[in-house]
Amino acid sequence: MFLPASPTVQAWELSLRLRERREELGMTAVAAGRASGITQAYVSGVEAGRVKLPADRLAQLVKIYEIDPREAVELEKLRVGAMQRAWWHQFSQLFPADFLRFLGYEAGADHIRSYDNELLHGLLQTEEYARAVIRGGNTYVRLTEMDRRVNTRMSRQRRCSRSTR
């Protein structure tokens, strides 16, 4: 079964490739910002994967960084993929940004290794066990959020247990 690429991983790949190319040229983020008419903070945000990159800005950076046309096509595909909303977006009000980013990396992983010495890992928990852990481990979770958090965990479990072969 084919699983779609994670927007988080695509944004990460795009940001890495842009930063690596800028550094290959010996250009600072400040210089890249000046050359493209944007701020250094924006360039850094793009390179950290925190800022979405519109097509026209990518085109500017491709020109400034003297990127090969074939690679530019790959970067555009990554940019488009990074703009997509994934299954975990519906839970964005429940979890902090770092956990949502983790879900994005997890969704793009081809294998996962984990060690937990006190609790059964979330991807192996039954619904009842997950409910007890979530209820007991965090006094700030409202009862109205309990079902949505448990459903998130069960969704992760189903998605990670799919075969990608």
C-alpha positions in Angstrom: 0.0 0.0 0.0 1.3 3.5 -0.9 1.2 6.1 1.9 1.3 9.7 0.8 4.4 11.7 1.7 4.3 13.8 4.8 4.0 17.6 4.3 6.2 18.0 7.3 9.0 15.9 5.7 8.6 17.6 2.4 8.9 21.0 4.1 12.0 19.8 5.9 13.6 18.4 2.7 12.9 21.7 0.9 14.4 23.8 3.8 17.5 21.6 4.0 18.2 21.8 0.3 17.7 25.5 0.1 20.0 26.1 3.1 22.7 23.7 1.8 22.7 25.5 -1.6 22.9 28.9 0.0 25.8 27.7 2.2 27.5 26.2 -0.9 27.5 29.6 -2.4 29.0 31.1 0.7 26.0 33.3 1.1 24.6 34.4 4.5 20.9 34.4 5.2 21.1 38.2 5.4 22.7 38.4 1.9 20.0 36.0 0.5 17.3 38.2 2.1 18.7 41.4 0.6 19.1 39.8 -2.9 15.5 38.6 -2.8 13.9 41.6 -1.2 12.9 39.7 1.9 14.2 39.7 5.5 16.8 37.5 7.0 14.2 36.3 9.5 12.0 35.1 6.6 14.9 33.3 5.0 15.8 31.7 8.3 12.1 30.8 8.9 11.9 29.0 5.5 15.2 27.2 6.2 13.9 26.0 9.6 10.6 24.8 8.0 8.5 27.2 10.0 7.5 29.5 7.2 5.5 28.4 4.1 7.2 29.4 0.8 5.0 30.8 -2.0 5.9 29.9 -5.6 7.1 33.4 -6.4 9.5 33.4 -3.5 10.9 30.0 -4.3 11.4 31.2 -7.9 13.4 34.2 -6.6 15.6 31.9 -4.4 16.1 29.5 -7.3 17.4 32.3 -9.4 19.6 33.8 -6.6 21.0 30.4 -5.7 21.6 29.5 -9.3 19.8 26.3 -8.9 19.7 23.8 -11.9 16.3 23.7 -13.6 15.8 20.0 -12.9 16.4 20.6 -9.2 14.1 23.6 -9.3 11.3 21.3 -10.5 12.0 19.0 -7.6 12.0 21.9 -5.2 8.6 23.1 -6.6 7.1 19.6 -6.0 8.4 19.7 -2.4 7.0 23.2 -1.9 3.5 22.1 -3.2 3.6 18.9 -1.0 4.6 21.0 2.0 1.5 23.2 1.6 -0.9 20.2 1.9 -2.9 19.6 5.1 -2.4 16.2 6.6 -4.7 14.1 8.8 -3.3 15.5 12.0 -4.2 19.1 11.1 -7.7 18.5 12.5 -6.1 18.1 15.9 -4.0 21.3 15.8 -6.0 23.0 18.6 -5.4 20.0 21.0 -1.6 19.6 20.8 1.4 21.9 20.8 3.2 22.6 17.5 6.2 20.4 18.4 3.9 17.4 18.8 2.2 18.1 15.5 5.6 18.4 13.9 6.5 15.0 15.5 3.3 13.5 13.9 4.5 14.8 10.5 7.9 13.2 10.9 6.3 10.0 12.1 4.0 10.0 9.1 6.9 10.3 6.8 9.1 7.6 8.5 9.8 4.3 6.8 10.4 2.7 10.1 10.1 3.6 13.8 12.1 2.4 16.8 11.1 3.3 20.3 12.0 2.3 23.8 9.7 3.0 26.8 10.5 1.5 30.1 7.5 2.3 32.2 4.4 2.6 29.9 3.3 0.6 27.0 4.1 2.6 23.9 1.2 4.7 22.5 1.3 2.9 19.2 0.7 -0.5 21.0 -1.9 0.6 23.5 -5.5 -0.5 23.4 -8.2 2.2 23.4 -8.9 1.5 27.1 -5.3 1.7 28.1 -4.7 4.9 26.1 -7.8 6.5 27.8 -6.4 5.6 31.3 -2.9 6.9 30.5 -4.2 10.1 29.0 -6.7 10.7 31.9 -4.1 9.8 34.6 -1.0 11.5 33.1 -2.3 15.0 32.5 -4.7 16.9 34.8 -5.0 19.7 32.3 -6.8 17.5 29.7 -10.5 18.4 29.7 -12.9 15.5 29.6 -14.4 17.0 26.4 -11.0 16.5 24.8 -10.5 12.9 26.0 -12.2 11.2 23.2 -10.4 13.3 20.5 -7.0 12.6 22.1 -7.7 8.8 22.3 -9.0 8.9 18.6 -5.7 10.7 17.6 -3.7 7.9 19.3 -5.7 5.2 17.6 -5.4 7.0 14.2 -1.6 7.1 14.6 -1.7 3.4 15.5 -3.7 2.4 12.4 -1.5 4.6 10.1 1.8 3.3 11.5 0.7 -0.3 11.3 -0.1 -0.2 7.5 2.3 -2.0 5.3 4.2 0.3 2.8 5.4 -2.6 0.7 
